[in-house]
């Protein structure tokens, strides 16, 4: 037997043995719990609100949701996280966002501190170390995977340093990696409930095809205390992965229905030099391969051959911008590239559009909900995150079906009544299912139930 396979077998048998788990519970976790209680007392003496104060008095007083302290973890500066923080704050939650560093910006000092954390984890929670080794060995101990896992440990150190300075009742990580796995790595040390929101790339086709990332994502989700799933197809995917359904909580992400309702797009139309009689088909939000901008341009070429007064607005920026400009010119597509757009300007750009096309290979994200909130019909691919009800508030076609995209866009251009009906249906759906207030309220209920436990 190959030495690597032999070592892998030893690690696997060790971390799954009943006697080893019993040893951890009786000797290590009990000590860690004592340390944590002492740690919590220190924060109580410092006049900082702690979980014990939130639970009410011993005679069963009503649980108080006010002043729950939540650490929101993300590796992405996504507007939805800021919106959720704002709504949670309105409900009395003290939420703090911690943005995790990109691998390219990791500091040497933090890397050195991560070695100290590694030693501490080995002493306090060796199971997580052995499980990590097992995860890396599953895919053959590739260098690139080792580098990724080192990165996760460094992020875990960053989170840990934040937690020893500030007390939190809940950690809420957005995406199972890198934020989710980084929180799970130190869960045995901090003894704070961890919630992971599965939002798309952490369970999409690319992740499932990458053995290492698939195992990392599954490990993080399995070890989280609760998992929030925003769309039904992700819920089904997690069940197929073998995740306990009692851990899954279906809470759709929401949008600000006041911000994304009605807006005046006349200034944007003038800025982009779009005629009053022109039909506008809008693409967004990023000019990167995953989001299908080239598919959009090629569909636009088919539409342009049949309808003259159509303008295709490419919203956002990305690495493919110059390539797409050249492609549009070569295909005689009237395309306008807006560049980066500030979040507060987004409603005005959606207001200009008659149709929104999101041919993303990851499905329809928050941008689709924003467009639908503005009363716009959306055309997209039937893959990944699905927000569109086909034929009701928009159209779905098979991924990569450029001709299908063009046909649905043409259908909506030629039928203004259908555009209006689908747009109204889209707005009603967002109001009833995807209001950010409703989303925040349901997440707070989940936080509360976890603290009660």
C-alpha positions in Angstrom: 0.0 0.0 0.0 1.2 3.5 -0.8 2.4 5.3 2.4 0.0 8.2 1.8 -3.0 5.9 1.6 -1.8 4.0 4.7 -1.5 7.3 6.7 -5.0 8.4 5.4 -6.4 5.1 6.6 -4.9 5.6 10.1 -6.2 9.1 10.4 -9.7 8.1 9.2 -9.9 5.2 11.7 -8.7 7.4 14.5 -11.1 10.3 14.0 -14.1 8.0 13.6 -13.4 5.7 16.5 -15.8 5.8 19.4 -13.1 5.6 22.1 -11.3 8.6 20.6 -14.5 10.7 20.5 -15.3 9.7 24.1 -11.8 10.8 25.1 -12.4 14.2 23.5 -15.7 14.7 25.2 -14.6 13.6 28.7 -11.1 15.2 28.8 -10.7 18.0 26.3 -14.1 19.6 25.7 -14.8 19.7 29.5 -11.7 21.7 30.0 -12.5 23.9 27.1 -16.0 24.5 28.5 -14.5 25.6 31.8 -12.2 28.0 30.0 -15.1 29.4 28.0 -17.2 30.0 31.1 -14.3 31.9 32.7 -14.0 33.9 29.4 -17.7 34.7 29.5 -17.5 35.9 33.1 -14.7 38.2 32.1 -17.0 39.9 29.6 -19.8 40.1 32.2 -17.6 41.9 34.6 -16.7 44.3 31.9 -20.4 45.3 31.6 -20.8 43.8 28.2 -24.1 42.1 27.4 -23.7 38.3 27.3 -26.0 35.4 26.6 -27.0 34.8 30.2 -28.6 38.2 30.3 -30.6 37.5 27.2 -32.2 34.3 28.5 -34.3 36.2 31.1 -34.6 35.2 34.8 -34.8 31.6 36.1 -38.6 31.7 36.5 -39.2 31.5 32.8 -39.5 35.1 31.9 -40.0 35.8 28.2 -36.9 35.6 26.1 -35.5 39.0 25.1 -34.3 39.3 21.5 -32.9 42.8 22.1 -29.1 43.1 22.3 -28.3 39.8 20.7 -24.7 40.2 19.5 -24.0 38.7 16.1 -20.8 38.5 14.1 -21.5 38.5 10.4 -18.6 36.9 8.4 -18.0 37.3 4.7 -15.2 37.3 2.2 -17.3 39.4 -0.1 -18.4 43.0 0.2 -21.9 42.1 -0.9 -24.6 44.8 -0.5 -27.1 42.2 0.8 -25.0 41.7 4.0 -25.0 45.4 4.7 -28.8 45.5 4.1 -29.3 42.6 6.4 -27.2 44.2 9.1 -29.3 47.4 8.8 -32.6 45.5 9.1 -31.3 43.4 12.1 -30.2 46.6 13.8 -33.8 47.9 13.5 -34.9 44.8 15.3 -32.5 45.4 18.2 -29.7 43.1 17.1 -26.1 44.3 17.6 -24.6 43.1 14.4 -21.0 43.5 13.4 -19.6 42.7 9.9 -16.1 41.2 9.6 -14.8 41.1 6.1 -12.2 38.4 5.6 -9.0 39.2 3.8 -8.2 37.9 0.3 -5.4 35.4 0.1 -3.2 38.0 -1.6 -3.5 40.5 1.3 -2.7 38.2 4.2 -0.1 39.7 6.6 3.0 37.9 7.8 2.2 38.6 11.5 -1.2 37.0 11.2 0.4 34.0 9.5 2.7 33.6 12.5 -0.2 33.9 14.9 -2.0 31.1 13.0 0.8 28.8 14.0 0.1 29.5 17.6 -3.6 28.8 17.0 -2.7 25.6 15.4 -0.8 24.5 18.5 -3.7 25.6 20.7 -6.2 23.7 18.5 -4.1 20.6 18.7 -4.2 20.8 22.5 -7.8 21.7 22.9 -9.6 20.3 19.8 -7.3 17.7 18.0 -10.3 16.3 16.2 -10.5 19.4 14.0 -6.8 19.1 13.1 -7.1 15.4 12.2 -10.3 16.1 10.2 -8.5 18.8 8.3 -5.6 16.5 7.5 -8.2 13.9 6.4 -9.9 16.4 4.1 -6.6 17.3 2.4 -5.6 13.6 2.0 -9.0 12.7 0.4 -7.9 14.6 -2.8 -4.3 13.3 -2.8 -2.6 16.0 -0.7 -2.3 18.5 -3.6 -0.2 21.6 -3.0 -2.9 24.0 -4.1 -5.3 22.4 -1.6 -2.8 22.7 1.2 -2.4 26.4 0.4 -6.1 26.9 0.5 -6.4 25.2 3.9 -3.5 27.2 5.3 -5.5 30.3 4.1 -8.6 29.0 6.0 -6.5 28.6 9.2 -5.1 32.1 8.8 -8.7 33.5 8.4 -9.7 31.4 11.5 -6.9 33.2 13.4 -8.2 36.6 12.2 -11.7 35.6 13.5 -10.4 34.3 16.8 -8.5 37.5 17.5 -11.7 39.4 16.9 -13.6 37.1 19.3 -11.2 37.4 22.2 -11.6 41.1 22.1 -15.4 41.2 21.7 -18.2 38.9 22.9 -20.8 37.6 20.4 -23.7 35.2 20.9 -23.8 34.0 17.3 -21.4 33.7 14.4 -23.2 34.0 11.0 -21.0 33.0 8.1 -22.0 33.8 4.5 -21.0 31.0 2.2 -19.6 27.7 3.5 -16.1 28.7 2.4 -14.0 30.5 3.1 -16.1 32.2 5.9 -17.9 29.1 7.0 -15.0 26.7 7.2 -12.9 29.3 8.9 -15.5 29.7 11.7 -15.9 25.9 12.0 -12.1 25.5 12.5 -12.2 27.5 15.8 -15.7 26.4 16.9 -14.3 24.0 19.5 -12.3 26.8 21.1 -14.9 29.6 21.2 -18.1 27.4 21.9 -20.3 29.9 20.1 -23.1 28.7 17.7 -22.2 29.0 14.1 -24.8 29.6 11.4 -23.8 29.2 7.7 -25.8 30.7 4.8 -25.4 28.7 1.7 -25.9 31.2 -1.1 -24.7 29.7 -4.4 -21.1 29.1 -5.4 -20.5 27.0 -2.3 -22.9 24.4 -3.6 -22.9 25.0 -7.4 -21.7 22.7 -10.2 -18.1 24.0 -10.0 -17.8 23.3 -6.3 -19.4 19.8 -6.7 -16.9 18.9 -9.4 -13.9 19.9 -7.3 -13.3 17.1 -4.8 -11.5 19.3 -2.3 -14.0 22.2 -2.3 -16.9 19.8 -2.2 -15.4 18.1 0.9 -14.6 21.4 2.5 -18.1 22.8 1.9 -19.8 19.6 3.2 -17.5 19.5 6.3 -18.4 23.1 7.2 -22.1 22.6 6.6 -22.2 19.3 8.6 -20.5 21.0 11.6 -22.5 24.2 11.6 -25.2 24.5 14.2 -27.7 25.7 11.6 -27.7 26.2 7.9 -29.8 28.9 6.1 -30.8 28.0 2.6 -32.2 30.7 0.4 -33.6 28.8 -2.6 -35.5 25.5 -2.9 -33.0 23.8 -5.3 -30.2 24.4 -2.9 -32.3 22.8 -0.1 -32.7 19.7 -2.3 -29.0 19.6 -3.1 -28.0 19.6 0.5 -30.4 16.8 1.3 -28.8 14.8 -1.5 -25.4 15.5 0.1 -26.7 13.8 3.2 -27.1 16.9 5.4 -29.6 16.5 8.3 -32.8 18.2 7.3 -33.4 19.3 10.9 -30.3 21.5 10.5 -31.6 23.3 7.4 -33.7 26.4 7.5 -35.3 27.8 4.4 -35.1 31.6 4.6 -35.1 33.4 1.2 -32.8 36.4 1.0 -34.6 39.6 0.6 -34.2 43.0 -1.0 -35.1 46.5 0.2 -38.6 46.8 -1.4 -38.6 50.6 -0.8 -35.3 51.1 -2.5 -36.1 48.8 -5.3 -39.6 49.9 -6.2 -39.9 52.9 -8.4 -37.2 55.2 -9.6 -36.7 57.9 -12.2 -34.5 56.6 -15.0 -34.7 59.7 -17.2 -31.3 61.1 -16.1 -29.6 57.7 -16.8 -31.4 57.4 -20.2 -30.0 60.9 -21.1 -26.6 60.1 -19.7 -26.4 56.9 -21.9 -27.9 58.7 -24.9 -30.8 56.3 -25.2 -33.7 57.5 -27.4 -37.2 57.7 -26.0 -38.5 55.0 -28.4 -35.6 52.6 -27.9 -36.2 49.3 -26.2 -33.6 48.7 -23.4 -32.4 45.2 -22.5 -30.2 45.3 -19.4 -27.5 42.9 -18.4 -25.8 42.7 -15.0 -24.2 42.7 -12.6 -20.6 41.6 -13.5 -18.6 41.2 -16.8 -17.1 37.9 -15.8 -17.4 34.5 -17.5 -19.6 33.0 -14.8 -22.3 35.5 -15.4 -22.6 34.8 -19.1 -21.9 38.3 -20.7 -20.6 36.7 -23.9 -23.8 34.7 -24.2 -25.8 37.9 -23.8 -23.8 39.7 -26.5 -24.4 36.8 -28.9 -28.1 36.7 -28.1 -28.2 40.4 -28.7 -26.7 39.9 -32.1 -29.6 37.7 -33.1 -32.2 40.2 -31.7 -30.5 43.1 -33.5 -30.9 41.4 -36.8 -34.7 41.4 -36.3 -35.4 44.6 -34.3 -33.6 47.8 -35.0 -34.5 50.1 -32.1 -33.0 48.0 -29.3 -30.2 49.1 -27.0 -28.2 46.6 -24.9 -26.9 48.0 -21.6 -24.0 46.1 -20.0 -24.2 47.0 -16.4 -21.1 46.6 -14.1 -17.4 46.0 -14.7 -15.1 43.0 -14.9 -12.1 41.3 -16.6 -13.9 40.7 -19.9 -14.9 44.3 -20.5 -12.5 45.1 -23.4 -13.0 41.7 -25.0 -16.8 42.2 -24.9 -16.6 45.7 -26.4 -14.6 44.3 -29.3 -17.0 41.4 -29.7 -20.1 43.7 -29.7 -18.5 45.9 -32.3 -17.6 43.0 -34.6 -21.2 41.7 -34.3 -22.7 45.2 -34.9 -24.5 45.1 -31.5 -25.5 48.4 -30.1 -24.0 47.8 -26.6 -23.4 50.4 -23.9 -20.9 49.6 -21.2 -21.7 51.5 -18.0 -18.6 50.5 -15.9 -18.9 50.2 -12.1 -22.2 51.4 -10.7 -22.7 52.4 -7.1 -25.3 50.5 -5.2 -27.5 53.5 -4.6 -27.6 54.1 -8.4 -28.9 50.6 -9.2 -32.6 51.4 -9.1 -32.2 54.2 -11.6 -30.5 51.8 -14.1 -33.2 49.2 -13.6 -35.8 51.9 -14.2 -34.3 52.5 -17.7 -34.8 48.8 -18.6 -37.7 47.2 -20.4 -36.3 43.7 -20.0 -33.5 42.4 -17.8 -31.4 39.4 -18.9 -29.3 37.5 -16.4 -27.8 34.5 -18.2 -25.6 33.5 -15.2 -24.3 30.0 -15.0 -24.8 30.3 -11.2 -28.5 31.1 -11.6 -30.3 34.3 -10.6 -28.9 36.0 -7.6 -30.0 39.1 -5.7 -29.7 41.2 -8.9 -32.7 39.3 -10.3 -34.7 40.1 -7.2 -33.8 43.7 -7.5 -34.9 43.8 -11.1 -38.1 42.0 -10.2 -38.7 44.4 -7.3 -38.6 47.2 -9.9 -41.3 45.4 -11.9 -39.1 44.1 -14.7 -39.5 40.7 -16.4 -36.2 38.7 -16.2 -34.8 36.2 -18.7 -32.2 33.7 -17.3 -30.8 30.2 -17.4 -32.5 27.3 -15.7 -29.5 26.4 -13.4 -28.1 27.2 -10.0 -30.1 29.7 -7.9 -33.5 30.0 -9.5 -35.8 33.0 -8.7 -37.8 33.1 -11.9 -41.2 31.3 -12.3 -41.0 30.4 -16.0 -43.7 32.0 -18.0 -45.2 33.9 -15.0 -42.7 36.6 -14.0 -40.0 35.9 -16.6 -38.5 33.1 -18.8 -36.0 30.4 -18.2 -34.0 28.6 -20.9 -31.4 25.8 -20.7 -27.9 27.1 -19.8 -25.9 27.9 -22.9 -29.0 28.2 -25.1 -28.2 31.5 -26.7 -30.8 31.1 -29.4 -33.4 30.5 -26.6 -32.3 33.7 -24.8 -32.8 35.7 -28.0 -36.2 34.2 -28.7 -37.5 35.1 -25.2 -36.1 38.6 -25.5 -37.8 39.0 -28.9 -41.1 37.7 -27.5 -41.1 40.3 -24.7 -40.0 43.1 -27.1 -42.9 42.4 -29.5 -45.5 42.1 -26.7 -45.7 45.1 -24.4 -48.7 43.7 -22.6 -46.8 40.5 -21.7 -43.9 42.6 -20.5 -46.2 44.6 -18.2 -48.0 41.5 -16.9 -44.8 39.6 -16.1 -43.3 42.7 -14.5 -46.3 43.2 -12.3 -46.1 39.5 -11.3 -42.4 39.8 -10.5 -43.1 42.8 -8.3 -45.9 41.0 -6.4 -43.6 38.0 -5.8 -40.8 40.1 -4.3 -43.3 41.9 -2.0 -44.8 38.7 -0.7 -41.6 36.5 -0.5 -38.5 38.5 -0.7 -38.9 41.6 1.5 -35.7 42.1 3.5 -37.8 42.9 6.6 -39.3 39.5 6.5 -35.9 37.9 5.9 -34.3 39.7 8.9 -37.2 38.8 11.2 -37.0 35.1 10.4 -33.2 35.1 10.8 -33.7 36.7 14.2 -36.1 34.0 15.2 -33.5 31.4 14.3 -30.8 33.3 16.3 -33.1 33.4 19.3 -34.0 29.7 19.2 -30.3 28.8 19.0 -29.4 30.9 22.1 -32.3 29.4 24.0 -30.8 26.0 23.5 
